[in-house]
Amino acid sequence: MNPKPSCFTAKIDLKIAEKLKSDLEAQGFTLSVIPHALFTAKKPGISCTLYESGSLVVQGKEMGPFIEFYLEPEILQVFHFSHPNANLDLTARIGMDEAGKGDFFGPLCVAALYADEKGIQKLAELRVKDSKRLSDESVHKLASKLREFYVYTVIRLFPTKYNELYRKFKNLNRLLGWAHAAALGDLIQKTGCKEAILDQFTEKHVMETMLKQKKIDAHLQQKVHGEEDLVVAAASILARAAFLDGLKTLSEEYQMPIPKGASAQVISAGKKLVAQFGSEVLEKVAKTHFKTITQVL
């Protein structure tokens, strides 16, 4: 079991802010005011800050007993810190997510990962969460562990193939639906599991149509903010790692850093590539239907 984190964050109803403040004073905390916070409270080994947004942040080496014996039972009335596995959905399932769809450069990556009851408990122990909340370094480390312990499928479409498929589908959501259906079908064959959950990216009928076309028999749940599900979060990590590795491959091939996103830095990198290799290089490194291409050219 991994050690508990050194920082704990929770949302609370600001109606109980005064009770929290009074309780902390009674427990010997010293209170003060900092920007964007109602108050911050400190005593040796613990700091506790309540922000105007309702976010409560607790830090310090002595925070464990404070959270377990006071904060959870008295304020939060949930026990995610002291019993992180208590409310886990242990139903064996396939989680699916993608990475790279909003990035001008690099591949589009779709991942599907299967976890049974023990696998889901292990995801909790590994502290898996949505890849957008992790550093690139953490994504790579967790992806390495996931590839070691889980059955998964990753589909990575580098720009040359991506652009070819986009011209065929004429729509990013249909292309994504095709890729997700392919990954799901492959993992169903590997595992026999037909329960799946997807971080919903468009109208549900897009995926439903793709599954029918590919004759894939699955019970697919499409959920907005699906990455809150542990298995979907694990898939998001595999997809993100594949995207980062893809960017690295392109950077090495063209011997220059190729950045993420669609920022001014991306436009600058695109102009350098065009100056050195000609405009046809964009077909090999970028998603050419992005409006960013007009700024690059």
N, C-alpha and C positions, 0 to 999 in steps of 0.2 A: 504494500500500500504506500502510495506517495505521501509525503508529509503534507499537512494542511498548508494552504497558502499564507503568505505573510501580509496580505491585504484582503479585506473582505468588504464587499459592496452590496447594499440592498436598497430597495425603494421603500419609503414609509409615507404614510398619510401625515401631512403637516399638521393635522388637527391634534396629533399626539406629541407635537414638538415640545410643548410646555411640560408635559409629564416626563418626557425623556430628559429634558434639561434639569428638572427638579431632582429626578432620580440620580443623575450623574453628579450633581452637587452633593447629594446625600452620601454618595459613594466616595467622596473625596477628590473628585475631578476639579481642576481649575479651568474655568471657562473664559474664553475671549472671543472677539469677533474678527473675522478675516473677510476679504472681498468675496462676494457671491455666496457667502454662507450665512446661515442664521447664527451659528456658533461653532466653535471648535473646543473640545474638552480634552484635557491631558492629565495623566498622572503617570508615575514611573511604569514604563513598559507598555503603555497603551495611549493611543490618540484616537479621538472619535469626532468626526466632522459631519455636521448636517448641512447640506447645501440647499439653496433656495429652490432647487428643482425637486427636492424630496429625496435626493440620493444621500445615503448615509455611508460614510467610508470609515472603516475601523482598521487600524494598523498597530503593529508592535508585537514583540515576542510574548507578551502576557495576554494577548487578546482572546486566546482560546477559551479559557474558563469564563471570561466576561461575556462572550457571545453565547456559549452553551448554557450557562446558568442564569443569565439575566436577559440578554438581548433577544434571543430566540423565544423563550417562554413568555416574557413580559411584554415585548414590543412587537416583534415580527410575527410570532405565533406560527411560524413554519421552521423546519429544522434542517435546511439544506446544508448548513455548515457542519453540524454535529453528526448528522445522519445523511450524507449525500446520496446514498443509494435507496433511501426509504421510499421515494416517490418515482423511482425509475419504471418506465414501461419496458418490461423484459420480454416482450413478444419478439420472436425471431423475425427479422425483416431486412430488406434491402433499402439502403438510403442512397439518394442521388442528388448531385449538384454539379455546377459548372463553374469555370473560371476563364477569364480572358475575353468575355464577350464585349466588355466596355473598353478594351485596350486596342489602340490603333495598330500597334506592333504585336507580333507574336501569335501563337496558336490559340485556337479555341479548344478548351479541354473539358471533357465530360467524364465524371467518375461515378461508379456505382460500387457500393461496398455492402457485404453481407455480414450480419452479426447475429449470433444466437444469444441465449440468456447469459451464458458465461462471458461471451464477447462483449455484450452491452455493459456488463459490470466492469469489465476491463477498460472499456472506453471511459467510464466514469473515473476509474483509478488513474488513468493517463491524463485526466483533466482535459479531455477533448472538448473543443468549442469551435464555433464558426471561425473559419480561417481569416475572415476580415478583422477579427479581434486579436490576431496573432502576428508577431513579427515574422519576416521571411525566414529568419534563422529557426524560430520555433516551428514553423510550418515544415521545414525540411526535416527536423529532428522527429517530429510526430509522424510525418509521412513514412519515414524509414521504419518506425515501429509498426505502423499499420500494415505496410507491405509485408512485414515479417509474420504477423499474427493473423491476418484476415484474408478471406477470398474476395477479390475485387476485380473490376474491369475499368480501364482508363482508355478513352478514345481521345487522341490528340490530333487535331487537324491543323497542320502548319499552313501558312497563308496560301501557298500555291494550290493545295487541295481545298482549303476553305473557300477561296475565291471562285474556284470551279463549281463547288457545290452551291454557293450563294447565287451564282448566275442560274443554276438549275432551279433552286427553290424560290428565288426572287423575294425571299422574306427570311429574316433572321430567326423568328420564332419557329417557323416550319423546319428550318435547318437544325435548330436546337432540338425540336421534337424528334426528328429523325435520329440524331445522335443519341439522345437519351433512350429512345426505344431500342436502338442497337445495343447499347450498354446493358440495359435491363434484360433484353432477350438473352444475351450472352451469359449473364450472371444467373438467370433462372436455369439455364442449361447446366451450369457448373454446380449449382447448389440445390435445385429443386424447390427453392423458396419462391412463393408467388405473392407474398405480402411485400409491398413496396411503398415508400414515401418519397416524394419529390418536393424540393423547394420550388413552389409554383412560379413560373416565369411569364405566363400568358394565360389566355382563356383555356379552360380545361379541355374543351373539345379538340384542341390542337393535338395534345398527347393522346387522347382517346382515339382520334382518327389514325394516328401513326401506329398505335398498338394493333388496331384492327387490320391495317394494311399489312403489317408484318406478322399477323396471326399470332400475337403474343397474348397468352392467357395469364393475366395478373390482376390482383386486386390492388390498384394504384390509388393512393391518397395524395392529392396535390394540395399543398398547404402553404399559404402565405407565411413568410418567416419560418419556412420549414427547417432552416438551419438551427433552430432552437432544439430540434430533435437530435439526440446524440449521434445516431447513425448517419443522418444527413450531414451533420457537422463533420463527421469523419470523412465522408465522401468529399466535402468541400475542401478538406485539407489535401487529399490526394489530387484533386483537380487543380488546386492552387500550386502545389509542388510541381505538377506536370507543366503548368504554364510557366513557372519561374525557370524550370530546366530548359524549356523551349526557348525562352528569351536568351538564356545563357548560350545555347547552341548557336543561335543567330548572331549574337554578339561576337562569339569566337570566329564564326565563319566570315563575318565582314570586318573583323578586327577593330571594332569600336563599340562603346557601350550603347545598347539599345534599351531605352527606358520604357517604363510602364505608363499606362494611362493615355491621356489625349491632351497633354498640357503644352505650354510654349516650349518646354524642353523637348517634347516629342516632335513638334514641328521643326525645331532646329536640327534634331538628329535626322529627320526625314530629308531635309534640304541637303545635309552633308552626304547622305547616301546617294541622292539623285546626282549631286555634283560629281561624285566619284564613280558611280556605276551606271548612270543613266536612269531615266524615269521608269524603265522596265523592271528595275530592282524592286519597286514597291509591290509588284505582283508576288514577289517571293518573301517579303518581310512584313507586309501590312495587309490589313483588311480594307480593300480598295473601295468598298461602298461607303466608308466613313466620310463625312463632310470634311474631315481633317485633311484629306488628300488635296482639296482645292487650295488650302493654305500652304501645303508643302510645295505644290507645283506653281 
